[in-house]
Amino acid sequence: LEISGATKAMAICYYMQGDLKQALACWTKVLDMQIYNFSEIHPTVDEAMTWIIRISEKLAPQESEEEST
């Protein structure tokens, strides 16, 4: 779980720097570790999913701009 905590910290740093794709990759890794380590849905899974959804919503307009150029 220490690795999960370090990955969360990296994800937040990337998010604050505006690197949403790296942040999303980190949060996806956190979610993967949490699901692997807990046999039941753990409250921290909700946190990871919240971040993943938030970042995905911010990335959607950026990706549509890239496709139109």
N, C-alpha and C positions, 0 to 999 in steps of 0.2 A: 504493500500500500504506500510505502514511501516513494516508490517510482511514480505511482499515480499522483501523489501530491506534487512532486517535481514537475510532472507533465502538466498538471493544472496550472502551476505557476508560469510555465512557459506559454501555455495557451493564453493566459490573461495578458502576459507581456506582448505577445504577438497581436492580440486584439487591440490593445492600447496603442500599439505602433501603427495600426491600420493594415497589418498583414493578415487579412481575414482568411485566406486559404490555408496559411500555416496554423492559424488559431483553430480553424475547423478540423484540420488534420490531428492536432493535439487533443482536442475534445473527443474526437472519434476514438483515438487511442485510449483515452481515459475511460470512455464508455465500454470499450472492448475489455479492458482490464477489470472493470467493475462487474460486468456480466460474467466473466470467467471466474472471478473470485467469490461471488456470492451466489448461493443456490436459489435465493429468493430475491425479488426486486428490492433493492436497498435504496434508502432516501437519496444517496448521492447520485444514483442513476437519474433521478429527476433533475438534479442540478446540471449534469452533463447534457441531458436532452434539452433543457432550457437554453443553454449556451449554443448548442448545435442548431436549434431552430432559429435563435436570434441571429446568428452569423449567416445561416442560409438565407434568411430574409434579406439581409444586407447585401449578400453576394448576388442575389437574383437580378437586381437592376444593373449591377456592374457587368455581369455576363451578357445581358441583353444589349448593352451598349457596345461591348466588344464584338458581338456578332454582327451588329449593324454597320460597323466600320470596315 
